[in-house]
Amino acid sequence: MRHFPIFLDLDGARVVVSGGGEAALAKLRLLMKTRARLTVFAADPADEVIELARERRIALVRRAVEPGDALCARLFYAANDDDAEDARVAALARADGALVNWVDNLNASQFITPAMVDRDPVTVAIGTEGAAPVLARRIKAHLESHLPTNLGVLARAGQAFRKAAEALPMGRKRREFWADYYDRAGPRALEQNGADALPRTLQDLLDDHLATKPSAGHVDLVGSGPGDPDLLTLKARKLLDEADVVIHDRLVSPAILELARREAVLINAGKKGFGPAMSQEEIGRLMVEHATQGAHVVRLKSGDPGVFGRLDEELDALNVAGIDWAICPGITAASAAAAQLGQSLTKRGRNSDLRLLTGHDVKGFAEQDWRGLARAGMVAAIYMGARGARFLQGRLLMHGASPDTPVTAVENASRVEARVIASTLAELPADLEAAAPDGPVILMLGLAPRAAVARLPQLQEELA
């Protein structure tokens, strides 16, 4: 992120615009929504600029910028539609100590003005680092169509009531009050009785929430899927947005953790195969401790919590403590890896069952039904099996599996950095050693990448 988004207080601040044409007018239309004191320098201003000065909405100085004209200005816009003049005035403004925006020149600007959705006092700013203005406008149009035009009326009434709402304790109790107002009570009162009804609605709602006993803590055991944030379920995303505490495994992708509420406490449980990790007992203790204090806890697990996720041990800890819980399933890595290969996990005439295996358990390498797994046409997804590839190879060959059986390793399934390592049972250990995967790997026994998928890297190289 090159440009850090902030909301700058312009109440009474001096803002200077150099230019009197279309570029300057475009900026003035935005700036006039603020409470800034606007000064425009233009030797030959457009009629619209002259009219704004006549209406006393701006101060117009009918000459070019000179040294000292940007003194005490918080922001300065170089908008002359002339590169040489914009370069000159930008240098003068920087010397005067103002932050400079050179219109349509990203590299020469100290700040940029984003696309905005205005529901004053609710403002949504959209920036693309100057890389895709068309995309920013598309996002703006999408948000404009989804945010009600009366949102600002609700927000202003809520802003005036914030001091009274401090009668509720900070945290979950207060968030529930505001969610109730913005999601239900406020819009209904506004629609039925208008803006004048909002103060009374807020007071009645506050009385109801003050009279309600604090809700007990709760734990949601949530599957975060294989890593791609777009594969997160809608329910999982909602729970992340509501959570007070998120206890997550190390394999949960940073992009998914970004979706958690900013004020939520994030606790890394460090669960990763063969690596250092928080003990299962400590995870259970943390869930119980926070939930007992009334927090909404999300126990965030990679993939699906019920597939090799020690779900039962965590549920047992919650049950012993009498903590309310619920399970939110997620897409497991086997499904994501098969999609990465362009393959189906089951196929008529090939395999009528599917095995999900773990490469190791609490006692080391897990024993399996090797004879059944070695059968022609068998498909199995082997979790945490990369380090045990030679052990798996030996067991399967010993029980009659063909050396030519396809085995594909998928690293970081579904993520941008995903990698497909196509191999056979005979070559698997050597191929994995050569590839040296660092991310989570799932082995897909009996599946090879579909031809179109296998040729994709070659096609990309040819096109490049």
C-alpha positions, -999 to +999 in steps of 0.1 A: +000+000+000+017+032-012-011+056-003-025+053+033-062+062+034-071+088+060-100+112+066-085+147+070-103+174+091-108+204+067-132+223+090-120+259+085-088+248+069-073+266+039-072+247+006-057+262-025-065+253-061-044+265-090-063+265-123-097+277-136-107+250-161-123+216-162-097+199-140-100+226-113-138+225-115-138+187-110-118+191-078-139+220-066-171+201-069-157+176-043-140+202-021-172+223-018-188+194+001-163+201+029-161+230+053-127+241+040-119+277+030-113+275-008-090+298-027-086+295-065-058+311-085-066+314-122-057+342-147-085+332-170-111+313-150-141+295-166-175+311-162-185+284-136-155+294-115-164+331-117-200+322-107-188+302-076-168+333-066-198+355-071-218+332-048-190+335-022-184+297-022-148+303-031-122+331-030-110+338-066-076+354-072-074+362-109-037+356-115-012+327-115+002+313-083+032+331-069+056+323-040+039+324-006+004+319-020+001+284-005+014+294+030-009+279+057-027+258+031-034+223+043-039+210+007-029+223-027-042+212-061-022+218-093-050+217-119-040+239-147-042+213-175-007+224-184+023+203-174+048+231-172+026+253-152+015+225-129+052+216-122+059+252-114+030+258-090+035+223-073+071+233-065+060+266-051+033+250-029+057+223-016+081+251-007+053+268+012+047+236+032+014+224+017+006+188+007+004+188-031-019+169-055-009+173-092-041+163-110-036+132-132+001+129-122+003+101-096+041+101-092+043+138-086+015+139-061+019+137-023-017+126-019-045+115-041-082+121-040-102+089-041-135+081-057-162+087-031-197+076-021-212+104-002-239+098+024-228+126+047-216+119+074-210+084+060-183+086+034-168+057+015-135+064-002-123+041-030-087+041-042-067+020-067-033+037-063-041+053-096-039+019-114-075+015-124-098+045-123-124+027-143-125-001-117-128+026-089-158+041-107-174+007-111-170+000-074-185+034-066-215+027-088-220-006-071-219+009-037-242+038-047-268+013-057-266-006-025-263+021+002-297+038+009-298+075+003-312+081+038-282+065+054-268+099+063-300+108+082-297+077+103-260+084+109-265+120+120-292+110+145-269+083+158-240+107+161-261+130+182-270+101+205-235+087+210-230+103+244-263+088+257-253+054+244-222+054+266-246+042+294-240+008+278-207-009+286-180-007+260-178-037+236-203-063+226-233-048+245-228-014+228-222-029+194-254-049+197-273-016+204-260+002+174-265-028+151-301-030+163-305+007+155-289+007+120-302-027+109-338-026+122-352+001+145-338+031+127-347+023+091-382+013+102-388+045+122-375+066+094-397+050+068-428+051+090-425+085+108-396+104+093-364+118+108-382+135+137-390+100+151-353+089+154-344+105+187-373+089+205-366+056+187-330+057+199-340+064+235-366+036+236-341+012+221-315+022+247-339+016+275-346-019+261-310-027+259-302-014+294-330-036+307-317-067+290-292-089+308-258-093+291-259-123+268-237-153+277-205-160+258-206-182+227-180-201+206-184-207+169-160-233+154-156-220+119-140-235+088-120-209+069-117-230+037-085-238+019-072-202+018-089-182-010-111-156+008-137-159-020-143-195-009-152-184+026-189-191+033-212-162+038-220-174+073-182-176+082-177-141+069-206-128+091-193-146+122-158-130+116-174-096+114-192-102+147-164-119+168-148-103+198-120-129+199-106-150+169-084-179+178-069-191+145-046-217+131-014-207+115-026-220+081-055-196+080-045-171+052-038-135+061-064-124+036-091-141+056-078-127+089-081-093+073-119-098+073-121-100+111-135-070+129-106-046+134-113-044+172-113-082+176-085-098+196-066-122+172-048-151+189-025-173+168-029-209+180+000-219+157-014-252+146+007-266+117+018-301+110+052-310+125+058-274+137+056-257+170+020-252+182-001-241+211-012-272+230-047-284+225-054-279+263-043-243+260-066-237+231-095-251+250-086-230+280-085-198+259-119-205+243-135-212+277-118-182+294-130-157+268-165-171+264-169-172+302-163-134+302-192-130+277-172-128+245-182-141+211-153-164+202-146-176+167-123-207+167-111-203+131-097-235+115-082-240+080-104-260+057-134-277+074-132-280+112-146-316+111-118-329+088-086-336+108-092-305+128-094-320+163-130-307+165-142-332+190-115-324+215-124-287+214-161-295+217-154-317+247-136-287+264-166-264+258-191-290+270-173-296+302-173-258+309-210-255+298-202-231+270-227-227+241-212-235+207-220-240+170-202-254+140-198-235+107-184-259+081-159-248+055-146-261+021-120-288+028-087-289+010-096-321-010-124-302-028-101-272-035-073-294-047-095-314-071-109-282-085-073-270-090-066-302-111-098-298-131-109-332-118-139-348-100-133-366-067-157-393-078-164-406-112-189-432-124-171-464-135-138-453-118-144-450-080-176-453-060-160-442-028-136-415-017-111-417+011-099-388+032-067-398+050-042-381+073-005-388+066+002-388+104-016-389+136-007-384+173+014-416+172+033-408+140+025-421+105-010-433+104-018-469+094-045-473+068-064-499+047-034-502+024-049-531+003-080-510-004-060-479-012-038-499-036-068-510-057-069-497-093-092-466-097-091-457-060-091-419-052-079-406-019-070-372-005-040-375+019-037-346+043-003-338+058+012-365+037+041-348+020+068-356+046+056-392+047+057-396+009+083-424+010+064-443+037+032-440+018+049-451-014+064-482+003+031-493+019+011-489-013+036-507-035+039-534-010+001-540-012+000-541-050-005-506-062+009-499-097+040-477-098+023-457-126-006-447-103-010-409-106-004-389-074-006-352-076+006-329-048-012-296-045+005-269-025-016-239-012-047-252-029-070-224-041-046-196-032-028-173-056+005-190-049-009-225-055+014-250-071+005-284-088+032-311-087+021-339-110+038-372-103+033-410-100+036-433-071+071-444-083+084-409-086+065-391-058+093-388-031+119-376-056+095-351-072+085-337-038+121-334-028+129-315-060+099-292-057+106-285-019+071-272-011+069-249+018+031-243+021+004-268+031+003-298+008-024-323+001-016-355-020-043-366-044-039-403-049-053-416-082-058-381-098-036-364-124-042-328-136-067-327-165-049-322-198-060-286-202-049-278-166-015-295-171-008-275-202-017-241-187+018-232-175+032-240-210+005-220-227+011-190-204+048-192-212+041-194-249+018-164-247+044-144-228 
